[in-house]
């Protein structure tokens, strides 16, 4: 494992953890913001996978999951 993979993983899990107040809160981002962010995060996750940064890839999936949750919460409103 290279140190960059571990650093990116820690940062990505930190960002996923930072999404919890948005998921639990009443105010949600716009649907378009959710969709654009999800698409860009998927591109980053694919880049991590092609570089063999599997820890970063998995942690990026956690952020994508958080944004997908927000998108579905937005659709329910």
Number of C-alpha atoms within 10 A of each C-alpha: 9 7 8 12 18 15 12 18 20 15 15 21 18 14 16 19 13 13 16 12 10 15 17 11 9 10 12 17 13 12 15 10 12 20 15 11 16 20 12 12 17 17 12 16 22 15 14 19 15 11 12 13 20 17 20 26 23 17 21 25 20 18 24 21 14 21 23 16 15 24 21 12 17 17 11 7 7
